[in-house]
């Protein structure tokens, strides 16, 4: 990274304005660098917390449109990156407006602290469980990048000492939709009502191979 002259980043999101590039630029600034090009890609929302990912927002037509648009944007971006061109398009596709009070609050919180709060939420506040539809297939264990899930007596058990990265692959790759998140203040879970989604070209074996 120290010798890199051209740095680019691609961020996927469910529709909210992306903050990831701000974090990346903060890290790069420590080395006297900044992003050369960036690209936001809106994907079907598959975050299990909150109420945004209801089945009505994940229709077959919407998913097909988002996947086609994703590929189109990636093809254009790849050409720009190969040509080492600067690219900072205006974000006109965010379809979820963050409440103003949240913008004000988080604008005053250092990004390092904000990251720490997210890590605390995923590591200590979120409680996963499997419901009665679980068939013990073990896919959740294989896709967990933190190796937090262990299959014990045919059921997934989340190990308290292991790290959760908040990727929710266990939820979105479960063929039975059996994995849920327990609602406990201040975490509001909607897993029992929400749709599940992962890109059809990415198998659980692909995820497991990155462990």
N, CA, C and O of each residue as an XYZ file, in Angstrom:
844
protein
N       0.826     -1.200      0.000
C       0.000      0.000      0.000
C       0.864      1.255      0.000
O       0.490      2.265     -0.596
N       2.012      1.198      0.662
C       2.842      2.385      0.786
C       3.307      2.896     -0.569
O       3.459      4.103     -0.758
N       3.534      1.987     -1.515
C       4.031      2.397     -2.828
C       2.918      2.595     -3.848
O       3.187      2.990     -4.983
N       1.680      2.329     -3.467
C       0.567      2.435     -4.417
C       0.316      3.883     -4.798
O       0.313      4.772     -3.947
N       0.105      4.107     -6.086
C      -0.195      5.452     -6.573
C      -1.664      5.593     -6.964
O      -2.184      6.702     -7.078
N      -2.312      4.471     -7.164
C      -3.721      4.499     -7.574
C      -4.473      3.519     -6.684
O      -4.210      2.317     -6.712
N      -5.398      4.029     -5.906
C      -6.154      3.209     -4.963
C      -7.637      3.369     -5.259
O      -8.145      4.489     -5.310
N      -8.332      2.253     -5.454
C      -9.767      2.321     -5.726
C     -10.523      1.421     -4.757
O      -9.942      0.524     -4.145
N     -11.821      1.668     -4.625
C     -12.648      0.872     -3.719
C     -14.059      0.761     -4.276
O     -14.583      1.688     -4.893
N     -14.655     -0.397     -4.041
C     -16.046     -0.650     -4.413
C     -16.802     -0.990     -3.140
O     -16.361     -1.827     -2.353
N     -17.936     -0.342     -2.940
C     -18.732     -0.563     -1.739
C     -20.137     -1.007     -2.119
O     -20.804     -0.344     -2.913
N     -20.584     -2.107     -1.565
C     -21.972     -2.517     -1.739
C     -22.789     -1.987     -0.571
O     -22.287     -1.846      0.545
N     -24.035     -1.701     -0.842
C     -24.916     -1.199      0.215
C     -26.356     -1.570     -0.122
O     -26.672     -1.908     -1.263
N     -27.218     -1.502      0.878
C     -28.607     -1.869      0.678
C     -29.491     -0.710      0.290
O     -30.705     -0.876      0.168
N     -28.913      0.466      0.091
C     -29.699      1.627     -0.291
C     -29.384      2.872      0.514
O     -29.760      3.976      0.121
N     -28.689      2.706      1.652
C     -28.332      3.862      2.472
C     -27.089      4.534      1.898
O     -26.273      3.873      1.256
N     -26.934      5.841      2.119
C     -25.697      6.507      1.699
C     -24.498      5.837      2.359
O     -24.531      5.542      3.553
N     -23.449      5.598      1.595
C     -22.304      4.849      2.099
C     -21.353      5.729      2.890
O     -21.043      6.849      2.484
N     -20.889      5.211      4.032
C     -19.878      5.887      4.835
C     -18.531      5.178      4.732
O     -17.534      5.643      5.284
N     -18.508      4.056      4.026
C     -17.291      3.245      3.990
C     -16.115      3.996      3.386
O     -14.978      3.831      3.828
N     -16.382      4.823      2.375
C     -15.284      5.542      1.723
C     -14.647      6.557      2.670
O     -13.449      6.825      2.571
N     -15.430      7.121      3.583
C     -14.870      8.045      4.569
C     -13.882      7.311      5.473
O     -12.826      7.848      5.807
N     -14.224      6.090      5.866
C     -13.324      5.289      6.688
C     -12.046      4.956      5.923
O     -10.944      5.024      6.467
N     -12.214      4.596      4.647
C     -11.055      4.235      3.828
C     -10.125      5.432      3.668
O      -8.910      5.306      3.816
N     -10.707      6.602      3.364
C      -9.879      7.793      3.203
C      -9.167      8.161      4.504
O      -8.043      8.662      4.482
N      -9.824      7.910      5.633
C      -9.196      8.203      6.926
C      -7.970      7.324      7.129
O      -6.945      7.782      7.633
N      -8.082      6.054      6.731
C      -6.950      5.126      6.851
C      -5.833      5.507      5.879
O      -4.655      5.503      6.236
N      -6.225      5.838      4.641
C      -5.229      6.195      3.630
C      -4.499      7.484      3.985
O      -3.316      7.636      3.680
N      -5.209      8.421      4.637
C      -4.605      9.703      4.980
C      -3.404      9.541      5.907
O      -2.497     10.373      5.896
N      -3.393      8.494      6.696
C      -2.269      8.240      7.599
C      -0.993      7.944      6.825
O       0.112      8.076      7.351
N      -1.160      7.539      5.561
C      -0.013      7.266      4.708
C       0.150      8.329      3.625
O       0.900      8.157      2.664
N      -0.571      9.428      3.810
C      -0.462     10.512      2.854
C      -1.110     10.219      1.523
O      -0.692     10.744      0.491
N      -2.136      9.378      1.542
C      -2.797      8.995      0.304
C      -4.298      9.218      0.411
O      -4.822      9.536      1.479
N      -4.976      9.046     -0.717
C      -6.433      9.105     -0.738
C      -6.929      8.261     -1.897
O      -6.159      7.875     -2.776
N      -8.232      7.979     -1.889
C      -8.803      7.177     -2.961
C      -8.662      7.885     -4.306
O      -8.786      9.106     -4.403
N      -8.396      7.078     -5.351
C      -8.325      7.591     -6.717
C      -9.649      7.403     -7.438
O      -9.974      8.159     -8.353
N     -10.409      6.404     -7.032
C     -11.701      6.126     -7.661
C     -12.559      5.340     -6.686
O     -12.041      4.584     -5.864
N     -13.870      5.516     -6.776
C     -14.792      4.837     -5.858
C     -16.097      4.534     -6.578
O     -16.499      5.236     -7.505
N     -16.740      3.476     -6.127
C     -18.000      3.090     -6.758
C     -18.949      2.510     -5.716
O     -18.591      1.591     -4.978
N     -20.166      3.057     -5.662
C     -21.246      2.505     -4.844
C     -22.078      1.555     -5.693
O     -22.395      1.861     -6.843
N     -22.431      0.412     -5.133
C     -23.327     -0.512     -5.822
C     -24.485     -0.852     -4.886
O     -24.278     -1.380     -3.794
N     -25.701     -0.547     -5.325
C     -26.884     -0.867     -4.531
C     -27.284     -2.313     -4.781
O     -27.471     -2.730     -5.924
N     -27.413     -3.066     -3.706
C     -27.777     -4.476     -3.782
C     -29.104     -4.692     -3.057
O     -29.546     -3.819     -2.310
N     -29.743     -5.838     -3.266
C     -30.942     -6.149     -2.471
C     -30.581     -6.125     -0.988
O     -29.573     -6.701     -0.580
N     -31.390     -5.469     -0.200
C     -31.113     -5.314      1.232
C     -31.262     -6.660      1.932
O     -32.327     -7.275      1.871
N     -30.199     -7.123      2.598
C     -30.288     -8.392      3.306
C     -29.828     -8.287      4.757
O     -29.495     -9.291      5.387
N     -29.812     -7.057      5.281
C     -29.449     -6.882      6.694
C     -30.642     -7.277      7.554
O     -31.743     -6.773      7.332
N     -30.460     -8.155      8.518
C     -31.603     -8.704      9.262
C     -32.145     -7.815     10.377
O     -33.151     -8.160     10.998
N     -31.507     -6.688     10.642
C     -31.958     -5.839     11.732
C     -32.764     -4.672     11.179
O     -32.512     -4.203     10.070
N     -33.732     -4.210     11.956
C     -34.608     -3.140     11.493
C     -35.754     -3.703     10.661
O     -35.991     -4.911     10.663
N     -36.465     -2.831      9.952
C     -37.658     -3.235      9.220
C     -37.525     -3.028      7.710
O     -38.502     -3.211      6.984
N     -36.345     -2.652      7.222
C     -36.211     -2.294      5.819
C     -36.310     -3.490      4.877
O     -36.775     -3.350      3.746
N     -35.876     -4.665      5.333
C     -35.778     -5.814      4.446
C     -37.027     -6.687      4.515
O     -36.921     -7.890      4.752
N     -38.181     -6.117      4.318
C     -39.401     -6.913      4.274
C     -39.530     -7.575      2.914
O     -38.960     -7.076      1.943
N     -40.260     -8.683      2.805
C     -40.348     -9.404      1.527
C     -40.762     -8.525      0.355
O     -40.353     -8.791     -0.775
N     -41.561     -7.487      0.588
C     -42.025     -6.652     -0.511
C     -40.899     -5.863     -1.165
O     -41.044     -5.410     -2.300
N     -39.768     -5.690     -0.460
C     -38.654     -4.947     -1.037
C     -37.685     -5.854     -1.773
O     -36.729     -5.372     -2.379
N     -37.913     -7.150     -1.731
C     -36.998     -8.102     -2.365
C     -37.729     -8.921     -3.424
O     -37.586    -10.142     -3.483
N     -38.516     -8.240     -4.263
C     -39.243     -8.930     -5.314
C     -38.270     -9.451     -6.364
O     -37.148     -8.960     -6.483
N     -38.709    -10.441     -7.115
C     -37.871    -11.020     -8.166
C     -37.460     -9.964     -9.182
O     -36.317     -9.945     -9.640
N     -38.403     -9.078     -9.536
C     -38.118     -8.037    -10.525
C     -37.067     -7.057    -10.007
O     -36.155     -6.677    -10.741
N     -37.195     -6.649     -8.741
C     -36.231     -5.696     -8.182
C     -34.845     -6.319     -8.094
O     -33.851     -5.667     -8.417
N     -34.770     -7.556     -7.666
C     -33.474     -8.224     -7.558
C     -32.816     -8.341     -8.924
O     -31.620     -8.083     -9.058
N     -33.589     -8.729     -9.948
C     -33.042     -8.860    -11.298
C     -32.521     -7.512    -11.805
O     -31.462     -7.448    -12.429
N     -33.267     -6.436    -11.534
C     -32.841     -5.104    -11.966
C     -31.539     -4.697    -11.284
O     -30.624     -4.203    -11.942
N     -31.449     -4.902     -9.968
C     -30.263     -4.504     -9.230
C     -29.042     -5.304     -9.667
O     -27.944     -4.755     -9.757
N     -29.221     -6.595     -9.938
C     -28.094     -7.417    -10.360
C     -27.602     -7.018    -11.751
O     -26.396     -7.003    -11.998
N     -28.520     -6.696    -12.659
C     -28.124     -6.258    -13.998
C     -27.404     -4.912    -13.937
O     -26.404     -4.700    -14.623
N     -27.930     -3.999    -13.101
C     -27.310     -2.685    -12.960
C     -25.942     -2.801    -12.305
O     -25.024     -2.059    -12.653
N     -25.800     -3.712    -11.372
C     -24.518     -3.942    -10.731
C     -23.464     -4.343    -11.759
O     -22.357     -3.805    -11.758
N     -23.804     -5.284    -12.632
C     -22.847     -5.750    -13.624
C     -22.481     -4.646    -14.609
O     -21.322     -4.518    -15.006
N     -23.477     -3.847    -15.003
C     -23.210     -2.739    -15.927
C     -22.226     -1.746    -15.315
O     -21.275     -1.323    -15.972
N     -22.455     -1.379    -14.063
C     -21.598     -0.407    -13.402
C     -20.192     -0.968    -13.186
O     -19.207     -0.239    -13.305
N     -20.099     -2.254    -12.872
C     -18.783     -2.861    -12.675
C     -17.983     -2.888    -13.966
O     -16.772     -2.667    -13.949
N     -18.646     -3.157    -15.090
C     -17.951     -3.190    -16.380
C     -17.370     -1.813    -16.712
O     -16.229     -1.704    -17.162
N     -18.162     -0.769    -16.486
C     -17.689      0.595    -16.736
C     -16.542      0.945    -15.790
O     -15.537      1.523    -16.205
N     -16.701      0.591    -14.523
C     -15.695      0.925    -13.511
C     -14.377      0.206    -13.796
O     -13.303      0.777    -13.608
N     -14.460     -1.033    -14.244
C     -13.245     -1.797    -14.539
C     -12.417     -1.115    -15.621
O     -11.190     -1.074    -15.535
N     -13.080     -0.585    -16.627
C     -12.358      0.120    -17.692
C     -11.681      1.382    -17.159
O     -10.558      1.705    -17.548
N     -12.369      2.088    -16.270
C     -11.790      3.297    -15.689
C     -10.578      2.970    -14.817
O      -9.576      3.683    -14.835
N     -10.685      1.883    -14.058
C      -9.576      1.490    -13.188
C      -8.374      1.059    -14.018
O      -7.241      1.423    -13.701
N      -8.605      0.292    -15.073
C      -7.496     -0.148    -15.927
C      -6.799      1.042    -16.577
O      -5.596      1.003    -16.834
N      -7.567      2.102    -16.839
C      -6.997      3.315    -17.435
C      -6.450      4.265    -16.378
O      -5.938      5.334    -16.710
N      -6.555      3.879    -15.098
C      -6.081      4.681    -13.969
C      -6.695      6.081    -13.963
O      -5.996      7.074    -13.761
N      -7.996      6.150    -14.185
C      -8.687      7.436    -14.206
C      -9.357      7.711    -12.860
O      -9.819      6.790    -12.186
N      -9.404      8.974    -12.482
C     -10.112      9.373    -11.262
C     -11.611      9.253    -11.502
O     -12.105      9.573    -12.583
N     -12.330      8.789    -10.480
C     -13.780      8.590    -10.653
C     -14.470      8.754     -9.313
O     -14.291      7.940     -8.407
N     -15.262      9.813     -9.193
C     -16.004     10.097     -7.974
C     -17.425     10.518     -8.346
O     -17.763     11.696     -8.236
N     -18.259      9.577     -8.783
C     -19.613      9.939     -9.228
C     -20.483     10.412     -8.072
O     -20.327      9.962     -6.937
N     -21.389     11.313     -8.369
C     -22.349     11.766     -7.368
C     -23.313     10.635     -7.039
O     -23.793      9.938     -7.933
N     -23.590     10.460     -5.764
C     -24.493      9.385     -5.344
C     -25.937      9.849     -5.491
O     -26.433     10.636     -4.685
N     -26.592      9.362     -6.510
C     -27.990      9.739     -6.762
C     -28.943      8.563     -6.573
O     -30.142      8.692     -6.820
N     -28.413      7.407     -6.134
C     -29.228      6.204     -6.078
C     -29.619      5.779     -4.675
O     -30.385      4.829     -4.516
N     -29.118      6.449     -3.663
C     -29.491      6.084     -2.292
C     -30.999      6.254     -2.124
O     -31.543      7.333     -2.359
N     -31.660      5.186     -1.720
C     -33.122      5.241     -1.619
C     -33.610      5.161     -0.180
O     -34.794      4.936      0.070
N     -32.697      5.346      0.761
C     -33.078      5.353      2.174
C     -32.398      6.543      2.839
O     -31.170      6.601      2.901
N     -33.168      7.467      3.323
C     -32.620      8.675      3.922
C     -32.358      8.452      5.408
O     -33.268      8.109      6.163
N     -31.107      8.649      5.822
C     -30.767      8.526      7.228
C     -31.395      9.692      7.995
O     -31.235     10.840      7.581
N     -32.106      9.434      9.100
C     -32.724     10.519      9.875
C     -31.711     11.597     10.243
O     -30.553     11.307     10.542
N     -32.169     12.839     10.214
C     -31.269     13.964     10.460
C     -30.586     13.875     11.823
O     -29.409     14.212     11.955
N     -31.329     13.420     12.840
C     -30.724     13.360     14.175
C     -29.555     12.382     14.209
O     -28.588     12.579     14.944
N     -29.658     11.307     13.391
C     -28.557     10.358     13.322
C     -27.346     10.972     12.627
O     -26.207     10.764     13.043
N     -27.611     11.742     11.549
C     -26.509     12.402     10.855
C     -25.761     13.332     11.792
O     -24.530     13.343     11.822
N     -26.516     14.117     12.562
C     -25.896     15.067     13.488
C     -25.118     14.338     14.570
O     -23.991     14.709     14.895
N     -25.730     13.292     15.126
C     -25.089     12.541     16.204
C     -23.781     11.914     15.738
O     -22.743     12.070     16.381
N     -23.840     11.199     14.607
C     -22.656     10.472     14.163
C     -21.594     11.386     13.573
O     -20.429     11.001     13.480
N     -21.985     12.605     13.170
C     -20.981     13.544     12.671
C     -20.046     14.001     13.791
O     -18.924     14.435     13.530
N     -20.512     13.901     15.038
C     -19.706     14.305     16.184
C     -18.926     13.137     16.790
O     -18.067     13.340     17.648
N     -19.222     11.933     16.351
C     -18.532     10.758     16.899
C     -17.338     10.402     16.018
O     -17.508     10.193     14.817
N     -16.142     10.327     16.584
C     -14.977      9.932     15.781
C     -15.225      8.580     15.109
O     -15.856      7.694     15.687
N     -14.728      8.437     13.901
C     -14.983      7.205     13.150
C     -14.428      5.981     13.865
O     -15.009      4.898     13.790
N     -13.294      6.149     14.563
C     -12.729      5.017     15.293
C     -13.666      4.558     16.406
O     -13.790      3.363     16.671
N     -14.333      5.530     17.062
C     -15.279      5.186     18.119
C     -16.534      4.560     17.521
O     -17.084      3.605     18.070
N     -16.983      5.108     16.389
C     -18.153      4.559     15.709
C     -17.912      3.105     15.327
O     -18.792      2.260     15.484
N     -16.711      2.820     14.825
C     -16.343      1.441     14.486
C     -16.363      0.563     15.731
O     -16.808     -0.584     15.685
N     -15.875      1.111     16.844
C     -15.865      0.345     18.082
C     -17.264      0.028     18.572
O     -17.506     -1.049     19.117
N     -18.189      0.964     18.380
C     -19.575      0.735     18.783
C     -20.203     -0.381     17.942
O     -20.920     -1.231     18.468
N     -19.929     -0.372     16.634
C     -20.448     -1.428     15.773
C     -19.867     -2.782     16.171
O     -20.577     -3.787     16.205
N     -18.569     -2.797     16.473
C     -17.937     -4.045     16.874
C     -18.542     -4.561     18.175
O     -18.760     -5.763     18.331
N     -18.815     -3.641     19.113
C     -19.440     -4.037     20.383
C     -20.829     -4.612     20.138
O     -21.215     -5.596     20.768
N     -21.588     -3.994     19.213
C     -22.936     -4.470     18.938
C     -22.903     -5.901     18.410
O     -23.641     -6.764     18.886
N     -22.032     -6.146     17.414
C     -21.998     -7.479     16.812
C     -21.391     -8.517     17.756
O     -21.781     -9.685     17.735
N     -20.441     -8.091     18.578
C     -19.755     -9.043     19.430
C     -20.527     -9.345     20.718
O     -20.507    -10.477     21.202
N     -21.208     -8.335     21.274
C     -21.770     -8.498     22.612
C     -23.290     -8.355     22.697
O     -23.912     -8.938     23.586
N     -23.897     -7.588     21.785
C     -25.324     -7.339     21.906
C     -26.185     -8.321     21.106
O     -27.263     -8.711     21.558
N     -25.718     -8.718     19.934
C     -26.536     -9.560     19.061
C     -26.508    -11.008     19.547
O     -25.446    -11.558     19.838
N     -27.682    -11.611     19.629
C     -27.799    -13.007     20.041
C     -28.494    -13.799     18.935
O     -29.665    -13.569     18.635
N     -27.760    -14.731     18.338
C     -28.308    -15.597     17.297
C     -28.908    -16.853     17.921
O     -28.512    -17.275     19.007
N     -29.867    -17.439     17.215
C     -30.387    -18.745     17.615
C     -31.008    -19.405     16.391
O     -31.315    -18.735     15.405
N     -31.191    -20.708     16.455
C     -31.864    -21.427     15.373
C     -33.218    -21.897     15.881
O     -33.346    -22.363     17.013
N     -34.234    -21.766     15.020
C     -35.568    -22.174     15.443
C     -35.815    -23.646     15.115
O     -34.893    -24.364     14.729
N     -37.048    -24.083     15.269
C     -37.382    -25.505     15.142
C     -37.270    -26.033     13.714
O     -37.314    -27.246     13.509
N     -37.124    -25.145     12.716
C     -37.022    -25.617     11.328
C     -35.597    -26.018     10.958
O     -35.370    -26.530      9.862
N     -34.646    -25.797     11.842
C     -33.251    -26.167     11.571
C     -33.138    -27.668     11.372
O     -33.639    -28.455     12.176
N     -32.458    -28.063     10.269
C     -32.286    -29.497      9.997
C     -30.850    -29.973     10.216
O     -30.505    -31.100      9.862
N     -30.017    -29.112     10.800
C     -28.651    -29.514     11.130
C     -27.744    -29.725      9.942
O     -26.822    -30.537     10.012
N     -27.981    -29.010      8.841
C     -27.180    -29.219      7.622
C     -25.741    -28.750      7.780
O     -24.854    -29.252      7.089
N     -25.492    -27.797      8.677
C     -24.136    -27.336      8.945
C     -23.623    -26.232      8.035
O     -22.465    -25.833      8.157
N     -24.455    -25.725      7.121
C     -24.008    -24.663      6.218
C     -23.591    -23.428      7.010
O     -22.592    -22.789      6.679
N     -24.340    -23.092      8.042
C     -24.010    -21.905      8.845
C     -22.612    -22.013      9.441
O     -21.879    -21.026      9.505
N     -22.249    -23.214      9.875
C     -20.918    -23.431     10.445
C     -19.839    -23.197      9.397
O     -18.792    -22.624      9.698
N     -20.088    -23.639      8.168
C     -19.094    -23.527      7.104
C     -18.906    -22.088      6.629
O     -17.792    -21.702      6.277
N     -19.976    -21.283      6.612
C     -19.867    -19.922      6.070
C     -19.445    -18.897      7.114
O     -19.183    -17.749      6.753
N     -19.369    -19.256      8.377
C     -19.015    -18.293      9.420
C     -17.521    -17.984      9.350
O     -16.691    -18.827      9.691
N     -17.182    -16.771      8.908
C     -15.783    -16.392      8.734
C     -15.054    -16.275     10.062
O     -13.832    -16.417     10.109
N     -15.781    -16.020     11.141
C     -15.164    -15.920     12.451
C     -15.075    -17.253     13.168
O     -14.578    -17.324     14.292
N     -15.557    -18.318     12.522
C     -15.604    -19.655     13.124
C     -16.271    -19.594     14.498
O     -15.836    -20.223     15.464
N     -17.334    -18.818     14.537
C     -18.069    -18.629     15.789
C     -19.117    -19.719     15.997
O     -19.556    -19.960     17.121
N     -19.517    -20.378     14.902
C     -20.594    -21.371     14.979
C     -20.007    -22.780     15.002
O     -19.158    -23.126     14.181
N     -20.461    -23.564     15.929
C     -20.076    -24.981     16.004
C     -21.346    -25.821     16.034
O     -22.284    -25.510     16.768
N     -21.375    -26.871     15.245
C     -22.535    -27.765     15.235
C     -22.385    -28.759     16.380
O     -21.473    -29.586     16.374
N     -23.271    -28.678     17.351
C     -23.228    -29.545     18.521
C     -24.554    -30.288     18.629
O     -25.618    -29.678     18.737
N     -24.470    -31.604     18.598
C     -25.682    -32.434     18.626
C     -26.641    -32.053     17.498
O     -27.860    -32.057     17.670
N     -26.062    -31.723     16.340
C     -26.872    -31.430     15.164
C     -27.497    -30.055     15.139
O     -28.344    -29.788     14.286
N     -27.104    -29.160     16.054
C     -27.661    -27.813     16.100
C     -26.526    -26.790     16.210
O     -25.523    -27.052     16.874
N     -26.677    -25.616     15.560
C     -25.627    -24.600     15.651
C     -25.587    -23.942     17.022
O     -26.616    -23.597     17.603
N     -24.374    -23.781     17.515
C     -24.155    -23.091     18.795
C     -23.136    -21.982     18.552
O     -22.058    -22.234     18.013
N     -23.475    -20.750     18.948
C     -22.601    -19.603     18.747
C     -21.653    -19.485     19.925
O     -22.082    -19.303     21.064
N     -20.342    -19.591     19.642
C     -19.327    -19.578     20.683
C     -19.070    -18.149     21.155
O     -18.724    -17.286     20.348
N     -19.230    -17.895     22.422
C     -19.119    -16.548     22.963
C     -17.723    -15.967     22.773
O     -17.577    -14.764     22.552
N     -16.701    -16.805     22.858
C     -15.330    -16.299     22.794
C     -14.898    -15.939     21.381
O     -13.951    -15.173     21.205
N     -15.578    -16.482     20.362
C     -15.188    -16.219     18.973
C     -15.752    -14.887     18.497
O     -16.738    -14.386     19.038
N     -15.109    -14.322     17.476
C     -15.485    -12.999     16.974
C     -16.556    -13.112     15.893
O     -16.470    -13.970     15.015
N     -17.566    -12.241     15.962
C     -18.582    -12.128     14.915
C     -18.268    -10.896     14.081
O     -18.072     -9.809     14.623
N     -18.219    -11.062     12.762
C     -17.913     -9.946     11.874
C     -19.172     -9.234     11.374
O     -19.076     -8.266     10.620
N     -20.332     -9.700     11.783
C     -21.569     -9.049     11.377
C     -21.881     -9.184      9.905
O     -22.556     -8.322      9.341
N     -21.407    -10.250      9.261
C     -21.669    -10.424      7.825
C     -23.038    -11.055      7.577
O     -23.605    -10.903      6.496
N     -23.567    -11.761      8.572
C     -24.870    -12.414      8.510
C     -24.976    -13.449      7.395
O     -26.069    -13.736      6.909
N     -23.829    -14.010      6.991
C     -23.864    -15.089      6.001
C     -24.624    -16.292      6.544
O     -25.286    -17.002      5.786
N     -24.533    -16.525      7.844
C     -25.243    -17.659      8.438
C     -26.740    -17.538      8.208
O     -27.423    -18.530      7.954
N     -27.247    -16.304      8.300
C     -28.673    -16.071      8.101
C     -29.055    -16.194      6.636
O     -30.034    -16.857      6.295
N     -28.272    -15.547      5.763
C     -28.665    -15.458      4.357
C     -28.380    -16.719      3.550
O     -28.924    -16.879      2.457
N     -27.540    -17.618      4.060
C     -27.267    -18.866      3.355
C     -28.003    -20.056      3.953
O     -27.920    -21.160      3.414
N     -28.717    -19.858      5.049
C     -29.456    -20.975      5.659
C     -30.618    -21.384      4.752
O     -31.529    -20.586      4.535
N     -30.608    -22.602      4.222
C     -31.673    -23.004      3.285
C     -33.041    -23.131      3.933
O     -34.057    -23.109      3.239
N     -33.082    -23.263      5.255
C     -34.344    -23.400      5.976
C     -34.856    -22.075      6.527
O     -35.962    -22.006      7.064
N     -34.041    -21.012      6.392
C     -34.343    -19.720      7.035
C     -34.614    -19.921      8.525
O     -35.529    -19.334      9.103
N     -33.784    -20.769      9.115
C     -33.999    -21.158     10.512
C     -33.244    -20.283     11.499
O     -33.561    -20.290     12.689
N     -32.260    -19.534     11.037
C     -31.452    -18.738     11.959
C     -32.091    -17.372     12.162
O     -32.443    -16.682     11.206
N     -32.232    -17.006     13.407
C     -32.885    -15.755     13.783
C     -31.974    -14.954     14.710
O     -31.008    -15.477     15.266
N     -32.307    -13.674     14.863
C     -31.629    -12.820     15.831
C     -32.643    -12.422     16.891
O     -33.753    -11.994     16.573
N     -32.264    -12.563     18.125
C     -33.159    -12.232     19.235
C     -33.221    -10.723     19.430
O     -32.184    -10.063     19.494
N     -34.423    -10.177     19.526
C     -34.593     -8.753     19.813
C     -34.289     -8.505     21.285
O     -34.878     -9.131     22.167
N     -33.376     -7.598     21.535
C     -33.041     -7.186     22.900
C     -32.488     -5.769     22.823
O     -31.596     -5.494     22.021
N     -32.999     -4.891     23.632
C     -32.643     -3.479     23.568
C     -31.124     -3.290     23.578
O     -30.427     -3.900     24.389
N     -30.598     -2.421     22.653
C     -31.292     -1.565     21.678
C     -31.385     -2.187     20.291
O     -31.681     -1.487     19.322
N     -31.136     -3.500     20.177
C     -31.167     -4.167     18.875
C     -32.591     -4.607     18.556
O     -33.202     -5.351     19.324
N     -33.113     -4.152     17.433
C     -34.443     -4.566     16.983
C     -34.291     -5.546     15.827
O     -33.812     -5.179     14.754
N     -34.692     -6.768     16.043
C     -34.566     -7.803     15.017
C     -35.887     -7.997     14.285
O     -36.963     -7.905     14.876
N     -35.783     -8.266     12.994
C     -36.983     -8.565     12.208
C     -36.763     -9.815     11.369
O     -37.380     -9.984     10.317
N     -35.877    -10.692     11.843
C     -35.496    -11.844     11.023
C     -36.664    -12.782     10.719
O     -36.676    -13.432      9.674
N     -37.628    -12.857     11.602
C     -38.741    -13.770     11.353
C     -39.643    -13.278     10.230
O     -40.406    -14.062      9.666
N     -39.568    -11.976      9.893
C     -40.429    -11.412      8.847
C     -39.670    -11.058      7.578
O     -40.289    -10.858      6.533
N     -38.332    -10.976      7.643
C     -37.575    -10.464      6.515
C     -37.219    -11.537      5.498
O     -37.172    -12.730      5.799
N     -36.972    -11.065      4.285
C     -36.514    -11.957      3.224
C     -35.025    -12.230      3.408
O     -34.331    -11.487      4.102
N     -34.543    -13.295      2.784
C     -33.119    -13.625      2.837
C     -32.578    -13.522      1.407
O     -33.270    -13.861      0.447
N     -31.342    -13.054      1.278
C     -30.774    -12.908     -0.061
C     -29.265    -13.084     -0.022
O     -28.592    -12.577      0.876
N     -28.740    -13.811     -1.007
C     -27.317    -13.775     -1.310
C     -27.188    -13.875     -2.822
O     -28.060    -14.430     -3.491
N     -26.103    -13.339     -3.353
C     -25.949    -13.323     -4.804
C     -25.921    -14.756     -5.333
O     -25.189    -15.593     -4.803
N     -26.703    -15.048     -6.365
C     -26.794    -16.431     -6.862
C     -25.488    -16.987     -7.396
O     -25.320    -18.204     -7.473
N     -24.559    -16.113     -7.766
C     -23.281    -16.592     -8.306
C     -22.268    -16.900     -7.205
O     -21.189    -17.426     -7.478
N     -22.620    -16.570     -5.954
C     -21.713    -16.805     -4.828
C     -22.294    -17.920     -3.969
O     -23.317    -17.728     -3.313
N     -21.655    -19.072     -3.968
C     -22.155    -20.212     -3.214
C     -21.610    -20.181     -1.782
O     -20.679    -19.437     -1.470
N     -22.212    -21.003     -0.926
C     -21.700    -21.045      0.442
C     -20.302    -21.648      0.463
O     -19.516    -21.375      1.371
N     -19.992    -22.474     -0.546
C     -18.632    -23.016     -0.655
C     -17.613    -21.938     -0.953
O     -16.482    -22.001     -0.471
N     -18.001    -20.945     -1.746
C     -17.117    -19.810     -2.031
C     -16.803    -19.051     -0.747
O     -15.660    -18.660     -0.510
N     -17.828    -18.847      0.079
C     -17.639    -18.136      1.344
C     -16.758    -18.960      2.273
O     -15.822    -18.436      2.877
N     -17.055    -20.236      2.385
C     -16.280    -21.111      3.277
C     -14.813    -21.167      2.883
O     -13.944    -21.324      3.741
N     -14.531    -21.040      1.587
C     -13.158    -21.095      1.112
C     -12.325    -19.893      1.506
O     -11.104    -19.917      1.351
N     -12.961    -18.826      2.021
C     -12.243    -17.624      2.438
C     -11.894    -17.642      3.920
O     -11.289    -16.691      4.415
N     -12.257    -18.691      4.634
C     -11.962    -18.753      6.061
C     -10.460    -18.831      6.303
O     -10.022    -18.890      7.452
